């Protein structure tokens, strides 16, 4: 004959009303057993409540008991408790942060590898924003302790002889191109030409000394030598005036519509947030450094790619033939900050 499972008694936390009734019943001379029956509580709950929160004078006070219980509950858990309680988990998160991995990358990779125990991206952010994890916020791309509001991209001007994006074929390996420039106050023409592959998030680019159409045409030709794409989507900047010399079909977004080429805009945003903040004079950024930054971003595990890198997906799609060998090394955050960053 099977034994019946013992039914688990329901549990609830005592509140101010319960403690007021306990104090009143004690003052009326009721015993703990009687109080438990009246409040529909176990005898142990009433006994522990009185013994734990009874002051030195021996008289139970509901207001003081409520205060002590509230303080105890506040201290029972803290932000980042799971990470702080597991030495190996904490060390892995710190090591990944030092490799320029974002909390979302770290959490996604742990889930992909089915690591136990693991935490989500929100838990990592909560730990970083707590007193115990703030020392490691310097490894975040923003190096800030709170979320920063995004600013709207700079609007671009129209150019002649453009072909609308609406005429672009649906099939094919598409690319999106754009420039990111030095601030106006720096009075320099040095810029960065970027091409992003939407399907794989691959970023390719070169630093150029000026924004002249001929310079941009030469840069695009050099970039597309190493990647396999069928066409390129551009904005209406005057640097794209010689787009017919790029060597592939080109299409243009509508005027003042950067959202029509979101992948390259997002890629530039990542480059700005991690390595080259706004207000940075690009004269201080060498080609070697620029390629190192792109290499790190292309090696990041993307949530949109199933926590694989842009290099891995691009190799599968045949967009690139090999992963470039670039020593990413250790990047000086102080040097980036000196350039006028955040």
Number of C-alpha atoms within 10 A of each C-alpha: 3 4 5 6 6 6 6 6 8 6 9 7 7 14 13 13 10 14 21 17 15 24 18 16 16 17 11 9 9 12 10 19 14 15 21 17 11 12 12 9 17 15 15 12 14 19 14 11 17 22 11 12 19 16 13 7 6 10 13 23 17 22 13 14 21 19 12 13 17 13 10 11 9 9 8 9 10 13 18 21 14 18 21 16 10 12 10 12 17 17 13 13 22 16 11 15 20 15 16 18 22 22 21 18 21 23 22 22 19 19 16 12 8 10 12 9 12 20 20 15 16 12 18 23 21 16 22 22 19 16 11 15 19 16 11 16 19 15 19 19 19 18 15 14 14 11 7 8 6 7 6 7 12 8 13 14 10 18 16 10 10 18 15 14 18 11 9 17 10 8 7 10 16 20 26 24 24 24 23 19 21 18 14 10 8 13 9 16 18 20 21 24 21 23 28 26 24 17 16 24 24 27 25 21 22 21 23 20 15 16 20 15 17 16 15 28 19 14 19 24 14 14 15 19 10 13 18 17 18 16 19 24 23 26 28 23 18 16 19 29 19 18 22 13 17 20 14 14 16 24 20 26 20 17 15 15 14 21 13 18 21 14 23 27 22 14 24 22 17 16 20 18 17 20 22 23 20 18 17 22 23 24 15 12 17 11 14 13 14 18 19 18 18 22 22 19 23 23 16 18 22 20 14 11 14 12 19 20 21 23 25 18 18 22 14 12 14 12 18 18 14 12 13 9 8 13 11 15 9 9 14 9 15 9 12 18 14 10 18 13 19 15
